[in-house]
Amino acid sequence: MFKREPVNTVFFILLVVLTYAVFQYQWPIYWFLILGGTWFLLTIIGSTNVQLNYFYPALHKNPGVVQQKIALTFDDGPHPNTVQILKLLKKYNAKATFFCIGHCIDEHPEIFKQIIAEGHTVGNHTYAHPKNYGFLKSKTIIREIETCNQAAKTHGNVDLKLFRSPFGVANPNIKKALKATEMQPIGWSLRSFDALFSSEDLLFKNITKRLKKGDVVLLHDNQEHTLVILERLLVFLQEHNFKSVTIDELFHIKAYA
């Protein structure tokens, strides 16, 4: 699944080579400190932003699409708000992808079924969305993924293949878990920040001022103010001849096994 070596491997090799040169040929040690510091800083940044593809490549945008297509995605549901979101998507003839939390699927199975029945795609967002997700062992992450997959299978009869990492976190343990479960990681190219801020104008402008074909937009269906932003965004998409499609359509991949 992961076709190319991550950037941190290259930095690590350079660090080893430079360490050898420092001690073998008495090179100035500040070269070692500069490269080592850069590698450490980049690793921290890469761990907190899956968009950088630092530990493994994820799909974030598809600029190669010919038509004016983008993908609206929603995290952290299903939630009672999801029902209203589905009404808006239907009203404007738009499709979206919902990265669902497993325990929310168990709590709102009918909403989960409705998402699927109305032609949207569902993906895995772990079972519990743990706050310490970035510090979990690979076995625990595998359990989080598999338990969410089981909830989706039980209530929606789908075998999930698309995965979005909570908080956009990436690290070697997550890479191991994704490889073990054969999940396809999905990121985003535009983040609305609707889970952090509630200013509708600010969030709307944050998306629309940079929106291009092939973009993947991150929203959350458990935030009430997202409903207002979404309708404004859907109107904007129509006015500018954009079409919102599912992740699997945007990237021409399979959403389910």
C-alpha positions as CSV (number, residue, x, y, z in Angstrom):
1,M,0.0,0.0,0.0
2,F,2.8,2.4,0.9
3,K,4.7,2.8,-2.4
4,R,7.5,5.3,-1.5
5,E,9.9,5.7,1.3
6,P,9.0,8.4,3.8
7,V,11.1,11.6,4.1
8,N,12.3,10.8,7.6
9,T,14.2,7.7,6.3
10,V,16.3,9.9,4.1
11,F,17.0,12.3,6.9
12,F,18.0,9.4,9.2
13,I,20.4,8.0,6.6
14,L,22.0,11.4,6.2
15,L,22.3,11.7,9.9
16,V,24.1,8.4,10.2
17,V,26.5,9.3,7.3
18,L,27.2,12.7,8.8
19,T,27.8,11.2,12.3
20,Y,30.4,8.9,10.7
21,A,32.0,11.8,8.9
22,V,32.2,13.9,12.0
23,F,34.0,11.3,14.0
24,Q,36.0,9.7,11.2
25,Y,37.2,12.8,9.3
26,Q,36.8,15.3,12.2
27,W,34.3,17.4,10.4
28,P,32.9,20.4,12.4
29,I,30.3,19.0,14.8
30,Y,27.9,21.8,14.1
31,W,27.0,20.1,10.8
32,F,25.8,17.1,12.8
33,L,23.8,19.4,15.2
34,I,22.2,21.3,12.3
35,L,21.1,18.1,10.5
36,G,20.1,16.4,13.7
37,G,18.0,19.4,14.8
38,T,16.4,19.7,11.4
39,W,15.5,16.0,11.5
40,F,14.1,16.2,15.0
41,L,12.0,19.3,14.2
42,L,10.7,17.8,11.0
43,T,9.8,14.6,12.7
44,I,7.7,16.5,15.3
45,I,5.9,18.5,12.6
46,G,5.4,15.3,10.5
47,S,3.9,13.5,13.5
48,T,1.2,16.2,14.0
49,N,0.3,16.7,10.3
50,V,-0.6,13.8,8.1
51,Q,-0.6,16.1,5.1
52,L,3.2,16.0,5.0
53,N,3.2,12.3,4.2
54,Y,6.2,12.1,6.5
55,F,5.7,8.6,7.8
56,Y,3.4,7.2,5.1
57,P,1.7,8.6,2.0
58,A,-2.0,9.5,2.4
59,L,-4.4,10.9,-0.2
60,H,-5.0,14.7,0.4
61,K,-6.0,16.1,-3.0
62,N,-6.2,15.2,-6.6
63,P,-5.2,18.1,-8.8
64,G,-5.3,15.8,-11.9
65,V,-9.1,15.7,-12.1
66,V,-10.4,17.2,-15.3
67,Q,-13.8,18.4,-14.0
68,Q,-14.5,20.9,-11.2
69,K,-14.7,18.2,-8.6
70,I,-14.0,18.5,-4.9
71,A,-14.7,16.2,-1.9
72,L,-16.5,17.3,1.2
73,T,-15.6,15.1,4.2
74,F,-17.1,15.0,7.7
75,D,-15.4,13.6,10.8
76,D,-16.6,12.5,14.3
77,G,-20.1,11.3,13.5
78,P,-22.6,9.9,13.1
79,H,-24.3,12.5,15.3
80,P,-27.9,14.0,15.5
81,N,-26.5,16.9,13.4
82,T,-25.7,14.5,10.7
83,V,-29.4,14.2,9.8
84,Q,-29.6,17.9,9.0
85,I,-26.3,17.7,7.0
86,L,-27.8,14.9,4.9
87,K,-30.8,17.1,4.2
88,L,-28.6,19.9,3.0
89,L,-26.5,17.6,0.8
90,K,-29.6,16.2,-0.8
91,K,-31.1,19.6,-1.3
92,Y,-28.0,20.7,-3.3
93,N,-27.4,17.3,-5.0
94,A,-24.0,16.9,-3.3
95,K,-22.2,13.7,-2.2
96,A,-19.8,13.5,0.8
97,T,-17.6,11.1,2.7
98,F,-18.2,10.6,6.5
99,F,-15.3,9.3,8.6
100,C,-17.2,7.8,11.5
101,I,-16.2,7.0,15.0
102,G,-17.1,3.4,15.9
103,H,-18.9,4.1,19.2
104,C,-21.0,6.8,17.4
105,I,-22.0,4.2,14.9
106,D,-23.1,1.9,17.7
107,E,-25.0,4.8,19.3
108,H,-26.7,6.1,16.1
109,P,-27.0,3.0,13.8
110,E,-30.0,4.4,11.9
111,I,-28.1,7.6,11.0
112,F,-25.2,5.5,9.8
113,K,-27.5,3.5,7.7
114,Q,-29.1,6.6,6.3
115,I,-25.7,8.0,5.2
116,I,-25.0,4.9,3.2
117,A,-28.6,4.7,1.8
118,E,-28.4,8.2,0.5
119,G,-25.3,7.4,-1.6
120,H,-22.5,8.9,0.5
121,T,-19.3,7.1,1.5
122,V,-18.3,6.1,5.0
123,G,-14.8,5.6,6.4
124,N,-13.0,4.6,9.6
125,H,-12.1,7.2,12.2
126,T,-11.2,4.7,15.0
127,Y,-13.6,3.4,17.5
128,A,-13.1,5.8,20.4
129,H,-11.1,8.7,18.9
130,P,-8.8,8.6,21.9
131,K,-7.2,11.8,23.0
132,N,-3.9,10.1,23.5
133,Y,-4.1,8.6,20.0
134,G,-0.6,9.7,19.0
135,F,1.0,7.8,21.9
136,L,-0.8,4.5,21.5
137,K,0.9,1.2,20.6
138,S,0.4,-0.3,17.2
139,K,-1.7,-3.2,18.7
140,T,-4.0,-0.7,20.4
141,I,-4.4,1.3,17.1
142,I,-5.2,-2.0,15.3
143,R,-7.9,-2.8,17.8
144,E,-9.3,0.7,17.4
145,I,-9.5,0.3,13.6
146,E,-10.8,-3.2,13.7
147,T,-13.5,-2.5,16.3
148,C,-14.7,0.5,14.2
149,N,-14.7,-1.7,11.1
150,Q,-16.8,-4.3,13.0
151,A,-19.4,-1.6,14.0
152,A,-19.7,-0.5,10.4
153,K,-20.1,-4.1,9.3
154,T,-22.7,-4.8,12.0
155,H,-24.9,-1.8,11.3
156,G,-24.2,-1.0,7.7
157,N,-23.0,-4.2,6.1
158,V,-19.9,-2.5,4.7
159,D,-16.2,-3.5,4.9
160,L,-14.4,-0.1,5.4
161,K,-11.1,0.5,3.6
162,L,-10.7,4.3,4.0
163,F,-9.2,5.6,7.2
164,R,-8.7,9.1,8.6
165,S,-6.3,9.5,11.5
166,P,-7.7,11.4,14.5
167,F,-6.2,14.9,14.8
168,G,-4.2,14.2,11.6
169,V,-1.6,12.4,13.6
170,A,1.0,10.2,12.0
171,N,3.8,8.0,13.4
172,P,5.5,4.6,12.9
173,N,2.9,2.8,15.1
174,I,0.1,4.2,13.0
175,K,1.9,3.1,9.9
176,K,2.2,-0.5,11.3
177,A,-1.5,-0.5,12.1
178,L,-2.5,0.7,8.7
179,K,-0.3,-1.9,7.0
180,A,-1.7,-4.7,9.3
181,T,-5.3,-3.7,8.6
182,E,-4.8,-2.8,4.9
183,M,-6.5,0.5,5.3
184,Q,-6.1,3.4,2.9
185,P,-5.2,6.7,4.8
186,I,-7.0,9.8,3.7
187,G,-6.0,13.3,4.7
188,W,-7.3,16.7,3.5
189,S,-6.0,19.7,1.6
190,L,-8.4,22.3,3.2
191,R,-9.2,22.4,6.9
192,S,-12.2,24.5,8.0
193,F,-11.2,24.5,11.7
194,D,-14.9,24.2,12.5
195,A,-14.0,22.1,15.5
196,L,-11.9,24.9,17.0
197,F,-13.7,28.1,16.0
198,S,-17.4,29.1,15.6
199,S,-17.1,32.2,13.5
200,E,-19.1,31.3,10.4
201,D,-17.7,34.1,8.2
202,L,-14.1,33.2,9.2
203,L,-14.6,29.5,8.6
204,F,-16.4,30.0,5.3
205,K,-13.7,32.3,3.9
206,N,-11.0,29.9,5.2
207,I,-12.4,27.3,2.8
208,T,-13.5,29.3,-0.2
209,K,-10.6,31.6,-0.7
210,R,-8.3,28.7,-1.5
211,L,-10.7,26.2,-3.0
212,K,-9.5,24.4,-6.2
213,K,-10.6,21.4,-8.1
214,G,-9.4,18.2,-6.6
215,D,-9.4,19.5,-3.0
216,V,-10.5,17.5,0.0
217,V,-12.3,19.7,2.6
218,L,-12.4,18.7,6.3
219,L,-15.5,19.5,8.3
220,H,-17.1,18.0,11.4
221,D,-20.8,16.8,11.5
222,N,-20.9,17.1,15.3
223,Q,-20.7,20.9,15.3
224,E,-23.9,22.8,15.1
225,H,-22.4,25.9,13.4
226,T,-21.1,23.6,10.6
227,L,-24.7,23.4,9.3
228,V,-24.7,27.2,8.5
229,I,-21.2,27.0,7.0
230,L,-22.2,24.0,4.9
231,E,-25.2,25.6,3.3
232,R,-23.2,28.7,2.4
233,L,-20.5,26.4,1.0
234,L,-22.9,24.4,-1.1
235,V,-24.3,27.6,-2.6
236,F,-20.8,28.7,-3.4
237,L,-20.0,25.4,-5.0
238,Q,-23.1,25.7,-7.3
239,E,-22.3,29.3,-8.2
240,H,-18.7,28.4,-9.2
241,N,-19.6,25.2,-11.0
242,F,-18.0,22.9,-8.4
243,K,-19.3,19.4,-7.8
244,S,-18.9,17.7,-4.5
245,V,-18.2,14.0,-4.9
246,T,-17.1,11.1,-2.6
247,I,-13.5,10.4,-1.8
248,D,-13.6,7.2,-3.8
249,E,-14.9,9.0,-6.9
250,L,-12.4,11.8,-6.5
251,F,-9.4,9.4,-6.4
252,H,-10.9,6.5,-8.4
253,I,-10.4,4.1,-5.5
254,K,-12.5,1.5,-3.7
255,A,-14.2,2.6,-0.5
256,Y,-15.1,-0.9,0.6
257,A,-13.5,-4.4,0.5
